[in-house]
Amino acid sequence: MSALPRIHFILPVPSQPRFHKRIAALAALGASVQVYAFERDYFRGKAPALNYHRLGRLQHGNYLRRLPILLRAAPILHRATRPGDVLYGFGLDTALLGLVVQRWRGADTRLVYECGDITPVMVGRGVGSRLLRWLERRVLAAAIRVVITAPAFGSHYFTAMQGVPPSRLFVIENKLDHMPPREAAGLSWDGKRPLRLGYFGLLRDPLAWQLMLSWARRAPDGLQLIVRGYPFGIPGLREAMRAQPNIHFGGEYVYPDDLPTLYGGVDLVWTTYPKAADPNDPRWRWPRTNRFYEACYFGKPMIGQTGSADGELIERYDIGLTVDTAQPEAALARLQGITPSDLARWTTNLAALPPSLYLYTDEHERLLAAVVGNR
């Protein structure tokens, strides 16, 4: 058997950039990689190129309705694994699938659970939330490592609510690894042309969208809104874009191939997660967005949500503006007050950021050593 383990990555959707980063980085370090993914109707993007296997189609919906579909994939993974292999689940649903296969195969097949998003249902008090946390604790007990993408996931949830010792948590943020050249990303806004704002990715923030739409309507000659990605859960978004001449929708994009064009064509970037009515909702407070790291890499100032993990760093390093999307009039006043000198200062500060803030250093080497060390 190879000196390094075979890693079977189990993906709930094939096109998520974070999955691509993890798979490519561990493969580049010598791990033998197999990729299994459920395909969905949204954000299809680009599937991993390495040893890719389809597990069928998974509909978006609650966890409990997904379980029968997930379990039907267990025999495929059972046949593919051998002693010493690692099952690497991205998210609770695929980690549960990995747990079933591990129990079927035996303890010499190891499990890694990566959590990149803690949804409100996971911290709720209802019966469904308690059941999901119970299921997750079964995964946590079996996993040799729990990989999280934000430090706050550990302190606020996995240690505080699920009892996972910090020593079993491995933090690896959504930083960038191998990226296209940055030379293509160069614009300079002098105030004599419309400001170009980019909104990229899974387009699912209704409050932010209404704020951007109001800004576009009030400043038809002063703002160009460039939208790329997949609209998800914002009623009337496509119709509103078609009706507003200074909003340009270019459809989905391929990660990372299209990033230089996306970021090279805008002056600043919108980075927020959807803000919930509950100020303690984990979805917008704890994680950092992919757009945050991408904007840092391409040197693009950004607009973040006040009180979020992105917002805290935007304010600390003075690399953009934070607004409260739940206070639209106050937020709009701040946005309309952006000046060329603000853009110049933010851009200068972005250039001075330590690259380790947004680029990986030795995180994947340490992750692979942690996995191999638990054989």
Secondary structure, DSSP 8 states (H G I E B T S, - for coil): --SS-EEEEEESSTT-HHHHHHHHHHHHTT-EEEEEEEE-SS------SSSEEEEEE--SS-HHHHHHHHHTTHHHHHHH--TT-EEEEESHHHHHHHHHHHHHH-TTSEEEEEE----GGGG--SHHHHHHHHHHHHHHHH-SEEEESSHHHIIIIITTTT---GGGEEE--S-B-S---STT------SSS-EEEEEEEEE--HHHHHHHHHHHHH-TTTEEEEEEEEE-S-TTHHHHHHH-TTEEE-----TTTTHHHHHHT-SEEE------SSTT-HHHHS---HHHHHHHHHT--EEEETTSHHHHHHHHHT-EEEE-TTSHHHHHHHHHT--HHHHHHHHHHHHTS-GGGTB-SSHHHHHHHHHHTT-
